[in-house]
Amino acid sequence: MKTKKISAGLVSSFIAALALTACSGGATASDNAIVTYKGYDGEQVNVLTNTVYNKYRKSSDGIAKYYSAILESIIRYQFDSSSETVYKKSNAQIKTEAENNVTGAKQKAEENAKTNNTSYSTEWDSILSSYGVKDEEGLLQHFIYQLEKEELEDKYFSDNKLALTKEYLGIDDAGQPVNSNGNAAFPYHIRHVLVSVSDGANNYFNGTISTDQAKNIGNVIDYLMDTKYTFAEVAKKLSGDEGSAAKGGDVGIMTPNTSFVNEFKLGVYYYDNVFGGRAANTTIEKGLGLNEEVTISRYADGAAPVSKTTVKEEITRLGLAKVPYDAFVRIGKEAETELVNGKKVNDGNANYYPRNVYWNNFLNLHNPFVITNELLDASGEPVEDPTLIDGGPRWSDKQEDGKRYLTDEAGHVIIGVRGSYGIHLMIMQKSIYDFNDGSTKAPSLEEYYTTYIPGDEKFPSYEGVDKSTYVNYISTDEISEYNTRASEIKTAIKSFDSTYDYRLYELLTSNGKITFNNTDGINLGEEIAKYIAATKANNKNSAVNTLTSSWKTYLELLNVQNEQRDYTVRYTTGNAGASVPENTPVKRVVNVRCAIGFISGTAKTGDWAEGGLCYYEE
C-alpha cells in the first residue's frame, strides 16, 4: 500500500486536516470517506474529510470553505497524477518558481523590518498571516497551489478560447445573444482626451474656469479640427490624463464592471444606444442596463413627483446636448477678457466673464454632448458654418437633426461629457454594436478581441492584410507591446466571469472519476452544486442591481443639474431690469449674449448698459 499526502486546505486553513490515502482496498483511516477518486492508474483514492466537514458544516460559510478545500485537493491531485506534458510547466518548474516566491517573501520581510524598525521575525509572521499559513512549508505549498491553478486556468482557456470569447462578448457576429454561465462583458474600446478643469463638478450653473484652462479648451478644438493631427496625437499633446495620454488616449476595454466615473462610462452607453443611430438590440440594451426600471426623483428638492421609468426612456427624455464648435473657439479667444469699459464686470463677478459664460452655457454639462459644425450669431444662437459643409475638417455626414458632428480621422464621432476632472472628449474605437461576420476588412468582435499577435498564423486578416484589432490598432515595431495587449485580452476574457473557478471544478468532477459519498444523510457533491448555482444566480443579480443603481444615480444627477440651471429662479421687476416681467421663470445660467457682447464691441449700450442684463454696478 502506498500513501500520498496532499495539503488541500491551504487557502481555507485546513492544512493538517485533509489527506489523500491511496490503496487497492479503499480508505484505511475511515470507512465513509466523503470523496472518492478513481485514480489515473486504476487505484482507488479516498479523501478523508469528515473531520473538516463536521467542523465547518454548521457555519454560515462552511460550504464555501469546504468547496475551496475540495477544489484545491482536486487540483493538487490533478498535478500529482498527470503526465508532465499536459501543462506548460512541469512539477519541477512549478516547485522552483514557488521556492523563488518564498525567497522573495523573506527578502520582503527583511526590508519591512528595516523600514518599520521591527524584527525580521515580526515581519515574517505578518507575511505568513497575510497568506493564511503558519510556517515556511505552508507558504511554499500555497505558492505551488497558486501556480498549479494558473496552469489549469491557462489550459482551460486555451482549450475553450472561442466559446469563452463568445460568452465574454455576449453576442455573436450576427448580434444574437450568446448563452453564458457568467455576466457577459459587452466590451467597448475607448480612447479620450481629458481637458482638465478644477471647477467644482456640482457648480451646475455658476462654474468658473481659469484663463489657462480656457486657453486649453480653445487649443483642443483647434487641434481636433486640424486634419494634420490624429486623435492620438492630440491626446499625447494636450490630455490631462497622463497615463492614457502616453498611449494616445487609450483607456483600454470598458465594461459595465469597469470602475470609471458614471459620466464617462454611462455617457458612452447613453450616446451609443440611444443617439448613435444604432439599430435596436435587446441583448445589448439588457446587458448595459438600459431596459431596467428605475424610480427617479426628478428634482433636488423633491417638489416634483417621483417618476417610474426605464433607463432608456429617461435617457430619451433628457436628450443629447449639441455644442457648437464655436463655443470652444470663443472660450479660448476670450480666455483673458474680464473688463468692460475699463471696469471689472459686476464688481468682478467671474460668472460674467466671457469664458465662464460660454463654459456654463455649453460645456458645464454632465450629460453627453456632440460638437456641431455651427457658429454662434450675434444673439448667441447656433447657425451652420457654411465653410464646414464641404471639405475642411473632419465632420460626419448630416445627422437626423441636420447637423454634422466632429469626428476623429477614422470617422468616430467625438462624444463629450463633463466629469469630476474636466471635459472628457471620447471616441469609441470599437463599440459592442460593431459586430459583423468577419468576411470583410472590418474585424468582427471576435476578431477584434483576438489574443494572437501580428505574425501569428491565426491573426485576423483580409486578403493577406492584417485587420485592425485591439492588439495592433496602434502600430509598433515592439513585439512586446503586441504581447502585452494580447495578454490584456486574455486576462479580460478569463476574469469576466467571477465564478470562473467553478468552471474548473465542474471540469475536474465531470469525468466520472470523482464521486461524493453520503455522510449523515448529506451528499457533499449535491450541496456544492447547490452552492455553485446559488452563487452564480446571486452574482448575476448583484451585477444587475449595481448597474441599475449607477444608472439611477447618474440620471438623478442630470435631473438635478437641469433643475439647478433652468427653472428655479424668479425675479421681480424691482431687481431684474425692465426686460424681465415680474415672476417670469428664468435660467440661472448667465445669458450667452453677455459673452457675445464682448466680442462684438457693442458693450456700451443695450444689454451692456449699466443696470442692463449683462452689466451693472452694485
Secondary structure, DSSP 4 states (H G I P E B T S, - for coil): -EE------GGGT-TTT--EEE-TT--SS-SS-SEEEE-TTS-EEEE--HHHHHHHTTSTTHHHHHHHHHHHHHHHHHHHHS-TTSSSS-HHHHHHHHHHHHHHHHHHHHHHHHHHT--HHHHHHHHHHHTT-SSHHHHHHHHHHHHHHHHHHHHHHHHTHHHHHHHHHSB-TTS-B---SS-----EEEEEEEEE--S-TT-SSS----HHHHHHHHHHHHHHH-TTS-HHHHHHHH-S-HHHHTTTTEEEEE-TTS---HHHHHHHHHIIIIIS-PPP-HHHHHHTTTT-EEEEE-STTS-SPEEEEEHHHHHHHH--EEEEHHHHHHHHHTTT--EETTEEGGGT-GGGSHHHHHIIIII--SS-EEEESEEE-TTS-EEE-GGGSSSSS-BPPP-TTS--BBB-TTSPBPEEEEETTEEEEEEEEE-TT----S-SSSPPHHHHT-S--TTSTTS-EETTEEPP-TTTSS--S-HHHHHHHHHHHHHHHHHS-TTHHHHHHHHHTSSSSEEE-EETTEEHHHHHHHHHHHHHHHHHHHHHHHHHHHHHHHHHHHHHHHHHHHSSEE--HHHH-TTS-TT-EE-SSPPTHHHHHHHHT-TTSGGGSTTSSS----
